[in-house]
């Protein structure tokens, strides 16, 4: 992989902790995009799993990997739907309050 640098070890042992979650996980640094990515070379079509949403490897990376695993898909979808409903409810409440103020 031409534009990637494999990170085998790091000061917080994130690479080894990710391999505890899934032995096929590998951390690569994408030189073109300047970000960390997690890949699994045991996947059939593409090795890409996710882009680390932080500028450094730390505990949040491990938690993100656990949260986004396919086994947790239903829980994650429910969490997204609840968050979307909460945002919708707040927007409706704000609009109703604005209408009340405009009419009074």
N, CA, C and O atoms as a DFTB+ gen file, in Angstrom:
416 C
 N C O
     1  1       0.856      -1.161       0.000
     2  2       0.000       0.000       0.000
     3  2       0.904       1.226       0.000
     4  3       1.608       1.515       0.968
     5  1       0.857       1.913      -1.089
     6  2       1.816       2.954      -1.402
     7  2       1.748       4.181      -0.489
     8  3       2.785       4.633      -0.005
     9  1       0.587       4.715      -0.247
    10  2       0.443       5.951       0.528
    11  2       0.155       5.704       2.003
    12  3      -0.420       6.554       2.682
    13  1       0.558       4.536       2.491
    14  2       0.270       4.185       3.876
    15  2       1.549       3.818       4.620
    16  3       2.504       3.299       4.042
    17  1       1.537       4.100       5.889
    18  2       2.615       3.713       6.781
    19  2       1.982       2.868       7.878
    20  3       1.095       3.341       8.589
    21  1       2.426       1.623       8.024
    22  2       1.836       0.775       9.066
    23  2       2.423       1.148      10.417
    24  3       3.637       1.261      10.583
    25  1       1.526       1.334      11.377
    26  2       1.920       1.637      12.747
    27  2       1.823       0.325      13.509
    28  3       0.728      -0.201      13.706
    29  1       2.947      -0.200      13.932
    30  2       2.941      -1.500      14.611
    31  2       2.832      -1.365      16.119
    32  3       2.198      -2.193      16.774
    33  1       3.443      -0.335      16.671
    34  2       3.368      -0.092      18.111
    35  2       3.300       1.409      18.363
    36  3       3.738       2.214      17.541
    37  1       2.747       1.764      19.507
    38  2       2.644       3.171      19.887
    39  2       2.776       3.268      21.397
    40  3       2.736       2.251      22.089
    41  1       2.930       4.465      21.910
    42  2       3.211       4.651      23.335
    43  2       2.056       4.236      24.243
    44  3       2.285       3.888      25.401
    45  1       0.828       4.266      23.743
    46  2      -0.329       3.889      24.562
    47  2      -0.799       2.460      24.282
    48  3      -1.832       2.040      24.803
    49  1      -0.060       1.714      23.470
    50  2      -0.383       0.325      23.126
    51  2      -1.743       0.194      22.449
    52  3      -2.417      -0.824      22.601
    53  1      -2.146       1.211      21.708
    54  2      -3.439       1.192      21.024
    55  2      -3.458       0.107      19.961
    56  3      -4.461      -0.591      19.816
    57  1      -2.384      -0.048      19.222
    58  2      -2.335      -1.065      18.165
    59  2      -2.543      -2.456      18.745
    60  3      -3.322      -3.243      18.206
    61  1      -1.863      -2.762      19.824
    62  2      -2.028      -4.091      20.429
    63  2      -3.399      -4.238      21.074
    64  3      -3.962      -5.333      21.072
    65  1      -3.944      -3.170      21.621
    66  2      -5.282      -3.234      22.215
    67  2      -6.349      -3.443      21.144
    68  3      -7.344      -4.130      21.376
    69  1      -6.136      -2.843      19.963
    70  2      -7.069      -3.077      18.856
    71  2      -6.989      -4.532      18.388
    72  3      -8.006      -5.133      18.040
    73  1      -5.771      -5.099      18.382
    74  2      -5.626      -6.503      17.990
    75  2      -6.259      -7.446      19.010
    76  3      -6.597      -8.579      18.669
    77  1      -6.427      -6.995      20.258
    78  2      -7.154      -7.786      21.247
    79  2      -8.641      -7.833      20.905
    80  3      -9.311      -8.834      21.162
    81  1      -9.151      -6.756      20.329
    82  2     -10.554      -6.712      19.904
    83  2     -10.747      -7.607      18.690
    84  3     -11.689      -8.398      18.629
    85  1      -9.842      -7.473      17.724
    86  2      -9.900      -8.283      16.503
    87  2      -8.463      -8.504      16.044
    88  3      -7.751      -7.548      15.737
    89  1      -8.044      -9.749      15.998
    90  2      -6.638     -10.051      15.693
    91  2      -6.211      -9.593      14.303
    92  3      -5.016      -9.487      14.027
    93  1      -7.173      -9.321      13.428
    94  2      -6.837      -8.897      12.064
    95  2      -6.697      -7.379      11.926
    96  3      -6.281      -6.898      10.872
    97  1      -7.034      -6.622      12.964
    98  2      -6.938      -5.164      12.889
    99  2      -5.477      -4.716      12.745
   100  3      -4.580      -5.226      13.417
   101  1      -5.272      -3.751      11.852
   102  2      -3.974      -3.118      11.672
   103  2      -4.205      -1.614      11.559
   104  3      -5.159      -1.169      10.922
   105  1      -3.326      -0.841      12.183
   106  2      -3.420       0.615      12.120
   107  2      -2.457       1.102      11.037
   108  3      -1.269       0.780      11.045
   109  1      -2.997       1.879      10.116
   110  2      -2.195       2.466       9.051
   111  2      -2.345       3.981       9.105
   112  3      -3.414       4.500       9.425
   113  1      -1.268       4.676       8.791
   114  2      -1.342       6.124       8.684
   115  2      -1.425       6.462       7.208
   116  3      -0.527       6.126       6.436
   117  1      -2.514       7.134       6.812
   118  2      -2.722       7.525       5.427
   119  2      -1.932       8.806       5.191
   120  3      -2.283       9.870       5.701
   121  1      -0.864       8.689       4.413
   122  2       0.017       9.829       4.170
   123  2      -0.656      10.918       3.338
   124  3      -0.388      12.103       3.535
   125  1      -1.522      10.524       2.416
   126  2      -2.204      11.502       1.559
   127  2      -3.228      12.313       2.351
   128  3      -3.313      13.531       2.201
   129  1      -3.997      11.638       3.187
   130  2      -5.046      12.320       3.964
   131  2      -4.565      12.755       5.341
   132  3      -5.268      13.489       6.037
   133  1      -3.386      12.317       5.739
   134  2      -2.791      12.621       7.037
   135  2      -3.723      12.264       8.194
   136  3      -4.059      13.099       9.034
   137  1      -4.125      11.001       8.206
   138  2      -4.981      10.513       9.284
   139  2      -4.717       9.026       9.507
   140  3      -4.139       8.345       8.661
   141  1      -5.155       8.544      10.666
   142  2      -5.020       7.129      10.990
   143  2      -6.253       6.384      10.485
   144  3      -7.370       6.901      10.518
   145  1      -6.025       5.167      10.023
   146  2      -7.114       4.291       9.588
   147  2      -6.888       2.915      10.185
   148  3      -5.754       2.496      10.416
   149  1      -7.986       2.222      10.429
   150  2      -7.904       0.839      10.889
   151  2      -8.356      -0.047       9.737
   152  3      -9.403       0.182       9.131
   153  1      -7.553      -1.054       9.449
   154  2      -7.829      -1.992       8.360
   155  2      -7.820      -3.407       8.908
   156  3      -7.177      -3.700       9.916
   157  1      -8.544      -4.273       8.223
   158  2      -8.534      -5.698       8.534
   159  2      -8.287      -6.438       7.234
   160  3      -9.137      -6.440       6.344
   161  1      -7.136      -7.061       7.124
   162  2      -6.773      -7.721       5.877
   163  2      -7.437      -9.080       5.718
   164  3      -7.173      -9.786       4.745
   165  1      -8.302      -9.461       6.671
   166  2      -9.076     -10.695       6.544
   167  2     -10.438     -10.451       5.891
   168  3     -11.157     -11.403       5.585
   169  1     -10.793      -9.192       5.677
   170  2     -12.054      -8.875       4.997
   171  2     -11.925      -9.216       3.521
   172  3     -10.843      -9.116       2.943
   173  1     -13.035      -9.620       2.917
   174  2     -12.961     -10.137       1.556
   175  2     -12.781      -9.067       0.478
   176  3     -11.936      -9.243      -0.399
   177  1     -13.525      -7.982       0.504
   178  2     -13.473      -7.017      -0.598
   179  2     -12.480      -5.891      -0.353
   180  3     -11.680      -5.573      -1.233
   181  1     -12.518      -5.300       0.798
   182  2     -11.661      -4.157       1.112
   183  2     -11.168      -4.308       2.541
   184  3     -11.897      -4.796       3.405
   185  1      -9.950      -3.897       2.790
   186  2      -9.400      -4.028       4.144
   187  2      -9.851      -2.894       5.060
   188  3      -9.728      -3.006       6.279
   189  1     -10.369      -1.808       4.496
   190  2     -10.726      -0.612       5.266
   191  2     -11.842      -0.906       6.260
   192  3     -12.869      -1.485       5.903
   193  1     -11.634      -0.505       7.502
   194  2     -12.675      -0.617       8.538
   195  2     -13.215       0.759       8.924
   196  3     -14.416       1.012       8.824
   197  1     -12.317       1.652       9.369
   198  2     -12.753       3.000       9.723
   199  2     -11.566       3.945       9.802
   200  3     -10.420       3.531       9.979
   201  1     -11.875       5.221       9.665
   202  2     -10.888       6.269       9.881
   203  2     -10.980       6.692      11.336
   204  3     -12.073       6.942      11.846
   205  1      -9.859       6.771      11.995
   206  2      -9.841       7.208      13.394
   207  2     -10.260       8.678      13.417
   208  3      -9.607       9.508      12.784
   209  1     -11.341       9.020      14.137
   210  2     -11.850      10.398      14.101
   211  2     -11.081      11.381      14.994
   212  3     -11.583      12.460      15.311
   213  1      -9.890      11.011      15.388
   214  2      -9.075      11.856      16.255
   215  2      -7.696      12.017      15.619
   216  3      -7.289      11.192      14.802
   217  1      -6.987      13.060      15.985
   218  2      -5.684      13.332      15.366
   219  2      -4.568      12.459      15.937
   220  3      -3.457      12.441      15.406
   221  1      -4.863      11.741      17.011
   222  2      -3.856      10.875      17.615
   223  2      -4.487       9.563      18.052
   224  3      -5.706       9.451      18.176
   225  1      -3.640       8.581      18.280
   226  2      -4.122       7.291      18.775
   227  2      -4.153       7.353      20.296
   228  3      -3.132       7.603      20.938
   229  1      -5.325       7.124      20.863
   230  2      -5.464       7.092      22.316
   231  2      -6.661       6.211      22.675
   232  3      -7.212       5.522      21.816
   233  1      -7.054       6.237      23.934
   234  2      -8.134       5.396      24.443
   235  2      -9.420       5.555      23.641
   236  3     -10.174       4.594      23.483
   237  1      -9.675       6.750      23.139
   238  2     -10.892       6.993      22.359
   239  2     -10.941       6.124      21.109
   240  3     -12.020       5.733      20.665
   241  1      -9.791       5.824      20.545
   242  2      -9.730       4.971      19.355
   243  2     -10.222       3.568      19.682
   244  3     -10.973       2.975      18.907
   245  1      -9.806       3.041      20.815
   246  2     -10.242       1.705      21.241
   247  2     -11.748       1.712      21.488
   248  3     -12.451       0.800      21.054
   249  1     -12.244       2.729      22.178
   250  2     -13.682       2.823      22.447
   251  2     -14.475       2.963      21.152
   252  3     -15.550       2.377      21.019
   253  1     -13.960       3.728      20.204
   254  2     -14.624       3.890      18.908
   255  2     -14.673       2.556      18.170
   256  3     -15.692       2.222      17.564
   257  1     -13.587       1.794      18.214
   258  2     -13.546       0.484      17.558
   259  2     -14.580      -0.458      18.173
   260  3     -15.262      -1.187      17.454
   261  1     -14.695      -0.444      19.482
   262  2     -15.681      -1.305      20.151
   263  2     -17.104      -0.884      19.799
   264  3     -17.965      -1.724      19.536
   265  1     -17.335       0.413      19.797
   266  2     -18.677       0.937      19.545
   267  2     -19.150       0.658      18.122
   268  3     -20.333       0.394      17.906
   269  1     -18.253       0.713      17.161
   270  2     -18.648       0.604      15.758
   271  2     -18.544      -0.816      15.192
   272  3     -18.740      -1.006      13.991
   273  1     -18.247      -1.795      16.008
   274  2     -18.184      -3.176      15.503
   275  2     -19.555      -3.627      15.019
   276  3     -20.580      -3.172      15.528
   277  1     -19.571      -4.506      14.052
   278  2     -20.830      -4.932      13.433
   279  2     -21.777      -5.590      14.431
   280  3     -22.994      -5.533      14.254
   281  1     -21.236      -6.213      15.479
   282  2     -22.112      -6.826      16.493
   283  2     -22.953      -5.786      17.220
   284  3     -24.017      -6.104      17.751
   285  1     -22.483      -4.561      17.244
   286  2     -23.182      -3.483      17.957
   287  2     -24.033      -2.620      17.028
   288  3     -24.485      -1.542      17.413
   289  1     -24.247      -3.095      15.816
   290  2     -24.964      -2.322      14.799
   291  2     -26.349      -1.879      15.268
   292  3     -26.686      -0.701      15.151
   293  1     -27.152      -2.792      15.793
   294  2     -28.516      -2.449      16.204
   295  2     -28.530      -1.414      17.325
   296  3     -29.347      -0.494      17.323
   297  1     -27.621      -1.574      18.276
   298  2     -27.535      -0.618      19.380
   299  2     -27.114       0.760      18.866
   300  3     -27.643       1.780      19.307
   301  1     -26.170       0.783      17.942
   302  2     -25.691       2.043      17.381
   303  2     -26.783       2.743      16.574
   304  3     -26.941       3.960      16.665
   305  1     -27.535       1.975      15.787
   306  2     -28.636       2.555      15.006
   307  2     -29.698       3.130      15.934
   308  3     -30.227       4.211      15.678
   309  1     -30.017       2.410      17.017
   310  2     -30.998       2.907      17.983
   311  2     -30.509       4.207      18.630
   312  3     -31.294       5.130      18.850
   313  1     -29.225       4.272      18.928
   314  2     -28.650       5.478      19.529
   315  2     -28.738       6.662      18.557
   316  3     -29.064       7.778      18.962
   317  1     -28.449       6.416      17.289
   318  2     -28.543       7.468      16.270
   319  2     -29.983       7.942      16.121
   320  3     -30.240       9.144      16.054
   321  1     -30.921       7.003      16.068
   322  2     -32.332       7.363      15.923
   323  2     -32.828       8.163      17.126
   324  3     -33.576       9.126      16.960
   325  1     -32.423       7.777      18.326
   326  2     -32.820       8.516      19.525
   327  2     -32.247       9.932      19.488
   328  3     -32.940      10.898      19.807
   329  1     -30.987      10.045      19.098
   330  2     -30.361      11.365      18.998
   331  2     -31.082      12.237      17.975
   332  3     -31.326      13.418      18.224
   333  1     -31.423      11.657      16.827
   334  2     -32.151      12.405      15.802
   335  2     -33.517      12.850      16.307
   336  3     -33.938      13.973      16.027
   337  1     -34.217      11.990      17.047
   338  2     -35.524      12.340      17.597
   339  2     -35.391      13.465      18.620
   340  3     -36.223      14.372      18.652
   341  1     -34.357      13.415      19.454
   342  2     -34.126      14.473      20.440
   343  2     -33.885      15.819      19.754
   344  3     -34.411      16.846      20.183
   345  1     -33.093      15.804      18.696
   346  2     -32.828      17.038      17.942
   347  2     -34.120      17.567      17.334
   348  3     -34.394      18.765      17.396
   349  1     -34.914      16.675      16.748
   350  2     -36.198      17.061      16.146
   351  2     -37.117      17.669      17.199
   352  3     -37.728      18.711      16.961
   353  1     -37.220      17.025      18.362
   354  2     -38.084      17.524      19.436
   355  2     -37.641      18.910      19.899
   356  3     -38.481      19.777      20.136
   357  1     -36.337      19.128      20.030
   358  2     -35.828      20.444      20.444
   359  2     -36.135      21.502      19.399
   360  3     -36.484      22.633      19.735
   361  1     -36.004      21.132      18.129
   362  2     -36.296      22.095      17.062
   363  2     -37.773      22.476      17.064
   364  3     -38.101      23.652      16.906
   365  1     -38.662      21.517      17.239
   366  2     -40.104      21.799      17.300
   367  2     -40.408      22.705      18.483
   368  3     -41.171      23.663      18.355
   369  1     -39.815      22.407      19.635
   370  2     -40.046      23.222      20.823
   371  2     -39.581      24.655      20.592
   372  3     -40.272      25.602      20.969
   373  1     -38.423      24.817      19.979
   374  2     -37.883      26.150      19.687
   375  2     -38.797      26.900      18.728
   376  3     -39.047      28.090      18.921
   377  1     -39.298      26.228      17.704
   378  2     -40.175      26.871      16.729
   379  2     -41.499      27.280      17.364
   380  3     -42.024      28.350      17.056
   381  1     -42.041      26.453      18.239
   382  2     -43.289      26.794      18.925
   383  2     -43.074      28.014      19.816
   384  3     -43.915      28.911      19.856
   385  1     -41.961      28.048      20.524
   386  2     -41.662      29.206      21.382
   387  2     -41.498      30.479      20.555
   388  3     -41.959      31.546      20.962
   389  1     -40.851      30.375      19.406
   390  2     -40.676      31.541      18.536
   391  2     -42.023      32.030      18.012
   392  3     -42.239      33.238      17.919
   393  1     -42.936      31.114      17.665
   394  2     -44.270      31.486      17.194
   395  2     -45.050      32.181      18.300
   396  3     -45.739      33.170      18.050
   397  1     -44.945      31.667      19.524
   398  2     -45.648      32.288      20.656
   399  2     -45.164      33.709      20.869
   400  3     -45.963      34.623      21.070
   401  1     -43.848      33.891      20.825
   402  2     -43.285      35.235      21.017
   403  2     -43.714      36.174      19.902
   404  3     -43.989      37.349      20.149
   405  1     -43.772      35.662      18.672
   406  2     -44.151      36.500      17.524
   407  2     -45.624      36.893      17.592
   408  3     -45.992      37.989      17.169
   409  1     -46.465      36.011      18.118
   410  2     -47.907      36.286      18.182
   411  2     -48.299      37.106      19.391
   412  3     -49.387      37.681      19.406
   413  1     -47.467      37.179      20.389
   414  2     -47.811      37.938      21.613
   415  2     -47.379      39.361      21.562
   416  3     -47.602      40.108      22.515
